[in-house]
C-alpha cells in the first residue's frame, strides 16, 4: 500500500544502476530530466537522485530541473565539470550552514554531505507524519512476523516434496541475506556513523568500526567454543528419557550419543544468530520512528522487505531446532522476540522524535557500535555456522553437484536481494 507509489521510481533507479552506476545507498526521488546530460565532474557515480564523487563531493539537480550543481567535500558550489564557481546559486537540497566553519551541510534522506561539524547539537531531518509513523509500528510487526513464522509453521510439511524444496531454497536464501546484512547493511553503516565529522573529530583511533566488528567476531567465537565444550562435557547420556525420540530429524547417520549434542549446539548457534539480529533491529526501529522527510516512505518500504528477508533467514534456522521439552513453545518464543523488537524500536523512536538528534555524538556512536557488533556476530555466524556448516559439515557435504549448486544459487539470490535493499535501508 505504501510502496506502490515508489514502484516506478525504483524501476528508474534500477535502470540507472544497470547502465553502470555504482549504487550504495541514498534517496529515491529521481529528479534527473532525460534532457539534461549527466555532470562531467570526474570520478562521480550515480547515487539515486544525485551523484557521489571520489573527492568527497557530490552533484545534484537544481530546483528548476535544468542543470546539475556540483559541490566539493566542504559543500562549496562547483560547476558541473567540478571547476569552482565564483557566483553562487542555491541548491535544492535540505541544507543548513555550519556556524563553526562556514561550510554547508546537506541532508539527503537520513545521511549528510559536506561539513556538518557545526550542527552536532541538532539537524532538521524533514517533515514528520506522526500518524504514518504509528501505522509503521504495526506494519513492521506484520512484516517481521510473516518472515520469521512462515518457515516455522510450514516446517511440519517438509515431507511434502514441494514444501521440502521450498524450505531448501528459503534456508539457503536466508544464508545469503544474513551474510549481506552483515557487510552491506551493518558494517558499511557503522563506517558511515564513525566517519561523521561530529564523531570523527573526537576519535583518537580512526578504524573503530572494523575494530568493534573484529572484537565481536572474537567474542562470538569464544562463546561458541566455550558452549560446545560445556555441552560435550555435560552431554546427556544416550539412553536419557529426555532425549529419547526427540532428535531423529537431525541425521539418521549420527549415533544416539551425538544427536543430543548436535541438537544443543544448533540451539546455541541460532541463539547467537538471533542476538546479532536483535542488536541492530532495535536501532533500525528507533531510527525509523524518530526521523522523517520526503524519502521516509521509501525507507519504510525497504525496511519492510529487510525484515521479511531477515525473518526468513532466521525462521528457517529456528524451524530446524529440536528441544527435549516444549519444542514448539520455544520456537514460538524465539519468533516472537524477533517479530517484536523492531516495532518496539519504532515506538521508542516515535516517543523521542522531538528530542532525537541523529547527528549527535551519542546517537552516532551508539548506532555505530551496535551496527559493528551486530556485523561481527552475523559475519561469524553466516560464514561458520551457516555457510561452512551446511556445505562442509552438514547436509551438502555429500550432496550431488547439482544440489550444491542450487544451494549456492539461492545464497547468491538472497545476498543480491539484500544488496539492492541496501540502496535505501
C-alpha positions, 0 to 999 in steps of 0.5 A, a space after each residue: 500500500 505504501 510502496 506502490 507509489 515508489 514502484 516506478 521510481 525504483 524501476 528508474 533507479 534500477 535502470 540507472 544502476 544497470 547502465 553502470 552506476 555504482 549504487 550504495 545507498 541514498 534517496 529515491 526521488 529521481 529528479 534527473 530530466 532525460 534532457 539534461 546530460 549527466 555532470 562531467 565532474 570526474 570520478 562521480 557515480 550515480 547515487 539515486 537522485 544525485 551523484 557521489 564523487 571520489 573527492 568527497 563531493 557530490 552533484 545534484 539537480 537544481 530546483 528548476 530541473 535544468 542543470 546539475 550543481 556540483 559541490 566539493 567535500 566542504 559543500 562549496 558550489 562547483 560547476 558541473 565539470 567540478 571547476 569552482 564557481 565564483 557566483 553562487 546559486 542555491 541548491 535544492 537540497 535540505 541544507 543548513 550552514 555550519 556556524 563553526 566553519 562556514 561550510 554547508 551541510 546537506 541532508 539527503 534522506 537520513 545521511 549528510 554531505 559536506 561539513 556538518 561539524 557545526 550542527 552536532 547539537 541538532 539537524 532538521 531531518 524533514 517533515 514528520 507524519 506522526 500518524 504514518 509513523 504509528 501505522 509503521 509500528 504495526 506494519 513492521 510487526 506484520 512484516 517481521 512476523 510473516 518472515 520469521 513464522 512462515 518457515 516455522 509453521 510450514 516446517 511440519 510439511 517438509 515431507 511434502 516434496 514441494 514444501 521440502 524444496 521450498 524450505 531448501 531454497 528459503 534456508 539457503 536464501 536466508 544464508 545469503 541475506 544474513 551474510 549481506 546484512 552483515 557487510 552491506 547493511 551493518 558494517 558499511 553503516 557503522 563506517 558511515 556513523 564513525 566517519 561523521 565529522 561530529 564523531 570523527 573529530 573526537 576519535 583518537 583511533 580512526 578504524 573503530 568500526 572494523 575494530 568493534 566488528 573484529 572484537 565481536 567476531 572474537 567474542 562470538 567465537 569464544 562463546 561458541 567454543 566455550 558452549 560446545 565444550 560445556 555441552 560435550 562435557 555435560 552431554 546427556 547420556 544416550 539412553 536419557 528419557 529426555 532425549 529419547 525420540 526427540 532428535 531423529 530429524 537431525 541425521 539418521 547417520 549420527 549415533 544416539 550419543 551425538 544427536 543430543 549434542 548436535 541438537 544443543 549446539 544448533 540451539 546455541 548457534 541460532 541463539 547467537 544468530 538471533 542476538 546479532 539480529 536483535 542488536 541492530 533491529 532495535 536501532 533500525 526501529 528507533 531510527 525509523 520512528 524518530 526521523 522523517 522527510 520526503 524519502 521516509 516512505 521509501 525507507 519504510 518500504 525497504 525496511 519492510 522487505 529487510 525484515 521479511 528477508 531477515 525473518 526468513 533467514 532466521 525462521 528457517 534456522 529456528 524451524 530446524 531446532 529440536 528441544 527435549 521439552 516444549 519444542 514448539 513453545 520455544 520456537 514460538 518464543 524465539 519468533 516472537 522476540 524477533 517479530 517484536 523488537 523492531 516495532 518496539 524500536 519504532 515506538 521508542 523512536 516515535 516517543 523521542 522524535 522531538 528530542 532525537 538528534 541523529 547527528 549527535 555524538 551519542 546517537 552516532 556512536 551508539 548506532 555505530 557500535 551496535 551496527 559493528 557488533 551486530 556485523 561481527 556476530 552475523 559475519 561469524 555466524 553466516 560464514 561458520 555456522 551457516 555457510 561452512 556448516 551446511 556445505 562442509 559439515 552438514 547436509 551438502 557435504 555429500 550432496 550431488 553437484 547439482 544440489 550444491 549448486 542450487 544451494 549456492 544459487 539461492 545464497 547468491 539470490 538472497 545476498 543480491 536481494 539484500 544488496 539492492 535493499 541496501 540502496 535505501 535501508 
